[in-house]
Amino acid sequence: MINLRIALSGLLLTTCLGHSVLMAQTTLSLSNYTYSPAKPVVGTLRVPASVRGLKLQGPNASSFKLDKNNQLSIVASAAKASAPWYDLMVEGKTAAGSVRDTFRIVKDEFIRNQVIAHRGAWKQSGTTENSISSLQNAIKLGCMGSEFDVHMSADSVLFVNHDHSIQGVSIEKATAAELAKIKLPNGESLPTLEAYLTEGIKQNRTKLILEIKTSMLGKERSLALTERVVAMVHRLRAQAWVDYIAFSYDVCQKVKSLDPDAKVAYLNGDKSPEQLAADHLYGLDYHFSVLKKNEGWINDAQQRNLTVNAWTVNDKDTLAWFLEHKADFITTNEPELLLSMIAK
């Protein structure tokens, strides 16, 4: 058997006994990755004009239908089944061979209670922020989302931590091997993005709010980090879980160029809802003081189909203000408090 793999411009070309398969992570994509029994339409399969003859493949192919407009739907029996998700392979033909990708289509049981646990739920439990256990705690609490921060090591491995350094070690200037030796105060290892996402996608209740940190080494490194983050999310088939946030507008736009249907919100607070909507972002994610100063932005954003998140809100009065003003999400170090306020 001849099995020749050639890496070319991010693509992998495999030739096996004369049969060519051209695999590119972003050749095929979906506009949405979730379903429910009440909403069986998953989304639109997006393909380049050069791709034709699309077919659903694999053991779950019979659980879905693809119409002439490339709209993907789940059949009623599969939607009502207990499975939390299905992996579905889609294949098409090009002049160069076949293209295929596998998507994880997830039952939408995600919580919608506005509560985003900032760096996970760590404060009341006494664990370490941005740790695997803080993520697990946020999931157990029933938070809508768990926020976390991602950096890239000197040798391009992705790690989860808020600050650019940890225990005196600069993440961007250290190797993955050096960072792997670091133990968090709760005894866990410094988590890689792969480990964090792998844990997070074991459930379908809490979203993963992924902040791509702005590199201290320059714009190009920030964009390289962004490419690796989006590639990791796609490789792990975590699109249904992950929303992206960033302080760098270049990073936000880079995510959208890599995945036009990704949910991306901007953090820095210096752009109007009008501009964010014009650039097709998902929402604004601003410090609470910015939104209190520009109160009209909340309604303006929502009228433009943008989501509104306020960070980081920890006191009861300010939490109540944003609940009253119907913010879509509130990021907090006190998820237990916010959950108790919502429950009343």
Secondary structure, DSSP 8 states (H G I E B T S, - for coil): --EEEEEETTEEEEEETTEEEEE-TTTSEES--EEBTTB-EEEEEE--TT-EEEEEESTTGGGEEE-TT-EEEE-HHHHHSS-SEEEEEEEEEETTEEEEEEEEEEE-----SSEEETTSS-TTTT--TTSHHHHHHHHHHT-SEEEEEEEE-TTS-EEE-SSSEETTEEGGGS-HHHHHT-B-TTS-B--BHHHHHHHHTT-SSSEEEEEE---TT-HHHHHHHHHHHHHHHHHTT-TTTEEEEES-HHHHHHHHHH-TTS-EEE-SS-S-HHHHHHTT-SEEEEEHHHHHHTTHHHHHHHHTT-EEEEE---SHHHHHHHHHTT-SEEEES-HHHHHHHHH-
